[in-house]
Amino acid sequence: MVRLLRRASRRALARRWWLLALVVIGIAIGVAVVVAVDIANESARRAFAVSLENVGGRATHRIVGGPTGLDERVYARLRLSGVRGAAPLVEAYATARGETLRLLGVDPFAESGIRGHLGAVDGDAIVRLLTEPGTALLAAPTAERLGLRAGDGLELSIGGRRHAVTLVGLLDGENRAAIDGLLLADIGTAQEIAGALGRLSAIDLVLPEGATGKARAADIERMLPPEAALVRAEARGEALAQMTRAFRTNLTAMSLLALVVGSFLIYNTMTFAVLQRRPLLAVLRALGVTRGELFRLVLAEALAIGLAGTVLGLALGAGLGLGLVRLVTRTMTDLYFVVTVREAGLAVAPFVKGLALGLAATMLATLPAAFEAASTAPRLALLRSTLEARVRRASPRLAATGLAMIGAALLVLGLADRGLIAGFVALFLLILGLTLLVPLAVAAMVRLAEPLARRAGVVVRLAIRAIAASLSRTGVAIAALMLAVATVVGVGVMIGSFRASVETWLDSTLRADLYVAIPGAGGTRMPAHLDPAIVAGVRSLPGLETVVGARYVTLESEGRLTEMLALDFPASWAPPYRFKDATPGAWAAFAEGRAVLVTEPYAYRHAVAPGDRIVLRTTGGAHELPVAGVLLDYSSENGLVVLAHPLYARLYGDPHYSALRLYLAPGADAAVVADAVRRQADGVQAVQVRSNRELRALSLAIFDRTFTITEVLRLLAVAVAFVGTLSALMALELERAREYAVLRAIGFTPGQVRWMVSVQTALMGLAAGILAVPVGLALAVMLIEVINRRAFGWSMQPIVSPGVLAGAVGLAVLAALAAGLYPAFRLARALPARGLREE
């Protein structure tokens, strides 16, 4: 009997090979998206880990200073007091020949126990590194890419200043990708070319574990000046990794959404496979086949199909992952820090995850079909009407289950009001709950459309009734298409609202006429600053009404990175920022240096409100400051502490500026003033002078690049839904071939058959589009108010464009019509005699 079952299964599946091909493609796309996103995330994460290892090496702890680093005398004091296993470090970014290089200034005598980069370097090269000024070692992979050899010269740009170095050797090793982009110099040379004479970025330490290490750490902390702090290496890495975790989690959730859409396709196909063979299954049951054997047969078929689609998806995901790696790393570089990934790292974990998710989704989506095959009595299995009647009776129960899932989503949100993972759980519960309402909604829409159909003619009436008559098939197809289009609506509204909020914020923030800044990436621990001579020269230029200086720095402490912005706006000015919340007289208190402002993400992450006080580590030790207000800001998801520049200079001993904002006097020509600024900087330091319009356009371009990968993922979800719709329509064609043959026999022309199928598919698409609008808006609210808020701390005003909603309905109709072209063509060409002969 088992052999008979297998033979019947193989023959049935072989006859509908094209339907199987569609479901395999659908599964493959869903799995490929999950695998590709995992590969991209894992590659970026590994590149980040390698970057930390390149800099930190085997260090267990690190001594960090204020925004401008550490006084090098701290290291001398530690060595004289007997501290061993310590190595000073100067770190900066440099650009050369279009590449971004990571410059590390090290002490070769102290390096052996920390990083080990010099272990394979020729002794003569190390001697030259120590004795000859302006020398460096470049990673061999980078040198090969740039066409450089030992002995060649290389011009670097750091902080707007150009420096020439001579390559005395190349860094190489077994893991060449790990050192790619690394430029190593003696610490004195690095201090000179990074403009950090007498300063260090950090001091790395290797301390023993256990009580001995804790005691030694306590001794070292007592020797440190007030502005310095001792941080654990793992805490520092966690603080940096936290910056991108929410971004990577969002991508993973979007990829899983594509697989959810694919699950509807699997359910549709396996249900059809069972429905088509109901008479055969009934005969087999009558011959003695048990319910359990039929149940296992359907699951075995699904496992084979799922395995084929999953394996294909793994292969597609490996190729797609390379493209997504570039998008992910470009976004991380735009928003967080420089990350360079030359190729996708094909780790095992993404493929194992893709295999498990693909098979699990297949089996879960097949369970209803398997239960259907096993539970139906042989006599009833011969009647198709029993299934449709059962589906209609089950629609209210499905809707009730959907409402329960929506309630569960609200409950999860209430119980975990800040967790990002809980937010995604609630999001998926909401999506599934709303999807379960679709069969009942479709039935209601058909009833509402019937009075109109009477006036539209017999073809339209038959098309509408066919949707209701095959609800077990059409309901799932509409639900899959609705979910994909709802994703387009939800993500589109979120991106549109976000972009509009950013544009409003830019309009209120970018009020200066010209902006002067240093090109390229600044140092990681000692940020580049404008030369004081340039600042003084710019202030004396004619045609300027006001010059506002800005200083952007990052303060590192145990497990936390605090980004600070120091500004010197006059107290008499109206606030150039939009306050979300503030104490009375907040702007005056800020401008006079009596309080600080924080941005919305900082306030959210640190639970800070106006009137609270925060503690900053300064050159004089811990300093407590009141918070006067919370600013709307979209420049940093970690948030900013905004200080008046005089207060910042007093607290940190840093009078410099990173950028200038120039407000022109009435009648002044912006181009003339910009040229005058460039002449002031000529021969001193390279600067970028951008107009208000140019900076605004650049900011929006970075914003658009950030969401490129989101656009790609949601289009892939639509592709899965398109395949599902095509699969459903092809299945309907087979199921109703006899009906169409009868229609042809009683006088329907091929054109009328094509028109009937086209109307039916268009109406299915219209139903999916109409239902997608409220579901998409609910998804948008969740993305804006929950996911975005918990991931990044930003708030925004939801903005719904009528064009997005109309476009969504149009997309659903077009997708359905495109999917119905081939079935309509095939049905119109089918011979009536063949369909009636099968009858």
Buried (B, 14 or more C-beta within 10 A) or exposed (E): EEEEBEEBBEEBBEEBEEBBBBBBBBBBBBBBBBBBBBBBBBBBBBBBBBBBBBBBBEBBBBBBBBBBBBBBEBBEBBBEEEBEBBBBBBBBBBBBEEEBBBBBBBBBEBBEBBBEBBEEBBEEBBEBBBEEEBBBBBBBBBBBBBEBEBEEEBEBBBBBBEBEBBBBBBBBEEEBBBBBBBBBBBBBBBBBBBBBEEBBBBBBBBBEEEEEBEEBBEEBEEBBBEBBBBBBBEBBBEBBBBBBBBBBBBBBBBBBBBBBBBBBBBBBBBBBBBBBBBEBBBBBBEEEBEEEBBBBBBBBBBBBBBBBBBBBBBBBBBEBBBBBBBBBBBBBBEBBBBBBBBEBBBBEEBBEBBBEBBBBBBBEBBBBBBBBBBEBEBEBBBBBEBBBEBBBEBBEEBBEBBBEBBEBBEEBBEEBEEBBEBBBBBBBBBBBBBBBBBBBBBBEBBEEBEEEBEEEEEBBBBBBBBBBBBBBBBBBBBBBBBBBBBBBBBBBBBBBBBBBBBBBBBEEBBBBBBBBBBBBBBBBBBBBBBBEEBBEBBBEBEBBEBBBBBBBBBBBBEBBBBBBBBBBBEEEEEBBBEBBBBBEEBBBBBBEBBBBBBBBBBBBBBEBEBEEEBEBBBBEEEBEBBBBBBBBBBBBBBBBBBBBBBBBBBBBBBBBBBBBBBBBEEEBEBEEBBEBBBEBBEEBBBBBBBBBEEBBEEBBEBBEBBBEBBBBBBEBBBBBBBBBBBBBBBBBBBBBBBEBBBBBEEEBEBEBBBBBBBBBBBBBBBBBBBBBBBBBBBBBBBBBBBBBBBBBBBBBEBBBEEEBBEBBBBBBBBBBBBBBBBBBBBBBEBEBEEBEEEE
